[in-house]
Amino acid sequence: MLRIRHKVRRLILVVIALGGLGAWLVVNPKSYETIFHEIDNISADFGVNQLVDAAVDKFSAIATSAANPDAPLATAVLEKLEIKGRSPKTGYTREEFYNSWPIVDGCNLRQRIIKREFGDSAKLDGCTVISGEFDEPYTGEHRVYQEKSQISTGIQIDHVVALSDAWQKGADKDHMNAEIRYNLATDPLNLLAVDAKANQQKSDGDAATWLPSNKKFRCQYVARQVSVKYKYSLWVTDAEKDAISRILENCPNEPAVGVSL
């Protein structure tokens, strides 16, 4: 019943957002069919109107960005990134970025990100998401979670730009202070709820060494990586830039996310 109700709500929202979504798909048909919204700070208590607004944003966020003449393309942002080799990994620990998930409006950031991705299907016990469903981006599979334990073991919060990769490309102590590293590690732009196994396979890989098996998501994935690296003045290697460029050749109109030139 959960899945049926969710599909009905999604159908209604599709009708509402059809115009903007259709325009996006026309200009960028190879982008991922399920558009992930960019709602960074959602309050713990959702009213009906807020749920509808948030769900509509899921469909309209990228279409609006693409229609905005001031929104830079991912290819343009990529060209702004410095190309350098990796710095040594010496001294890297996750604690150089953050010790634990921060509390946002009374709730753990991990739960905020899961709730963001689950949308209106998320069922909460206080701040904790205990059930829901979403289109998992790295595998492309539709996942339904009926118990909290399934979410705890099946979902991890991925840093789209891995923290170890960031450390070796401009986030070490010689290039970035602790406050900015903390912001990088806890920025919702750099966070996605994803399949735990896929995240473990990725490890600290960049686009030259790992890409999602879901090819339909790769354009959005590398566009987000480019956006995060530009926002935090991180660089790319030659191999990494080449890999990102090859992906973006398939979707030249893919917009960057959350940044401007």
N, C-alpha and C positions, 0 to 999 in steps of 0.2 A: 504493500500500500504506500509506503514511503516513496518508492521510486515512481509510482503512478502519479501521486500528488505532485511530486517534484517536476515530472515531465509536463503536467498540465500548466503549472506555474511558468515553466520555461517557455512553453508554447505561447502563452499570453505575452510574455516579455519579448519574444521574438517578433510578434506582430507589432508591438509598440516601437521596437527599435529597427524595424525592417529597412526603413529608408537609409539610415546611416550605415547599417551593417552591409546592405547591398552595395552601397557606393564603395565601401572599403574592399569588398571582395572583387569588385570590378577592377580597381586599380592595382590590387595585389592578390591575385587568385591563389598563389602558392603559399600564402601565410596560413598559420594554423587555424582550422575551422572554429575551434573553441577559443574565443578571445578571452584572455585572462585580464581581469580588471586591476586597476592600480589604486585600490582603496587602502591607504596606509594607516589611518586612525579611525577605527569604527568603535563607537561606544558599546559598552557591555549590554545595555538595554535597548533592544531594537523595537521600534514601533512598526506598524504595517507600512506606513508611507516611507520610512527609512529603508525597509527591506526592498521595496519596489525601486526606490531611487538607486540603491546600491546594485541591484541586479541589472537595471537598465544600464548603469555605468559599465558593467561587464561587457556589454555589447558595443557601447558607444565610445569607450575610452580611446582605443586605437584608431577607430574611424575618425574621431574628432581630431586626433593628433595628425592623421594623414591629410585631413582637409585643411588644417591650419598651415598657411604658407610659411609661418615662422618656425614650424616644427622641423628640426634638421633630420635628414636621412641618416640612417646608420652608416652608410658608405661615407658620407661627409664627415661624420664624427670620427670614424676610423682613421681618416687621413690626418686628423689632428693629433693622433696618439704618437708619442715618441717611440722609435724603434731602437731597442737595446738588447743586449744579452741578459740572461738571468744573473742576479746577484747571488752570493752564497746563501744557503738556507740556515747558516750558522746563527744560533740564538733564537730561532723561531719556536714559539709555543703558542697554543691557542690563547693562553692567559695574557699574552702580549696585546691581545685585542679586547678580550672581555672574559670575565670569570663565569658569568651565568646570564641567562636571558633577563633583560630588564622588565620591570613592571610598567605597563602602559595603561593608564586610566584604570588602575586596580587589577589588571590581568597580565599574566605572563605573555611575553611577546610570541613565544612558540604557539600558544593557543590563539593569539590574534591572527597569526599567519594562516593557521589551519582553518580558522573560521572564515578568513578572507577567501580562501580557495573553495571551501565548501559552500559558501554563499547561504542562500535561504534554506538549504537542506540541513544545515548544522543544528544539532540538538545539544543544548548546553546543560551542564550541571555546575551552576555558578559560572566560573570562567572556563571550565574545562569542556572541550568538545568531546562528547561521548558517542556520537553517531553522526552519519551524514554520508554524502557521496560527492564525487567530483571526477572530472576528466584529468587523469594523471598525465602531466605533460611529457615526461621523459620516455614513457612506454607507449603513450597514446591510448591506454586502456581506461574504460570507465570503471571506477572503483566504488564499491558500496561497503561501508563499515557500519556494522550493527552494534558493536561493543567498543568500549573505551580501550580494552586490551588490544584489539585489532589495530586501532589507530596508533597506539604506543609502539607496537612492534613493526607495523607496516609502513609508517610514514616518518621521514626525517625532514628537518628543515635544512635545505641546501643553501650554502653561499654560492651564488651563481659564479662570481669570481671567488674561487677558493682562497681562504686566508693564507695558506702557505704560498700559493701562486702570487698573491698580492704582496706578501713579505719579500719575495724575490724580485719584485718588479715595482718597487717604489714605496712600500709600506714598512720597511725596516726602520730601525731607530735613527739611521743616518739621513733618512728622507722624510719621515712623517712622525708627528708627535702622538702621544698616547691618546689624546682626546679625539683626534681625527681617525686613528685606528679603531677606536671604540665606535665611532659613528659609522665607519665602513662595515663593521661586523654586525651592527644592529639596524642598518638601513633597510627598510622593507623593499626598496628597489633591488637589493642584493639578496633577497630571501625568497625561496619558493618551497612550498610543501610538496615533497616528491616521494616516489617509491624508494624505500630504504635500500633495497638491493642495488638499484640503479645508482643511487648516491654513493654507495660504497665502491661500486665499480669506477665511478668518476674519480674518487679520491681527491687529489689536489691537481688534477689535470686541467690544462687549458684547452682551447679549441683545436690546437694542433695534435693533441693526444687523446681527446675524448669529446664525443658529441652524442646527444641523445639518440637512442635507437629509433625514436619517433621522428622520422625525417620531416614531417609536417610542422614540427615545432622548432626546427633548427634555425630558421630565419629569426624568430622571436628570441631564441636563446642567445645567439651571437649578438643580436642587436642590444640585448640587455647587458651582456658582458661589455660591449663597447661603451655603452652608456655609463656603467659603473666605473670603468677604467678612466673615462674622460672626467667624470665628476670628481674622482679622487686622485687625479694626476698620476695614474699608474701607466706604465708603458707595456708594449707588446714586443715579442720577439719576431724575427723575420718569418719563421715558420708559422707562428700564431697568426700574424697578419695575413699571410697567404691562405691559410685555412679559412679564416673569416671571410676574406674576399671571395673565395670560391663559393661559399654558401650564399653570400649576398648577391652573387651574379644571378641566382634564381629568383630573387625578390628585390630588385633594385629600388623599389618604393618603400621598403621596410623602414619605418621611422625609428629613430632613437627614442628612448623612454626617460622622461624626467630630467632632461638636460636641454640647454639651448646653447647656440654658438654665438 
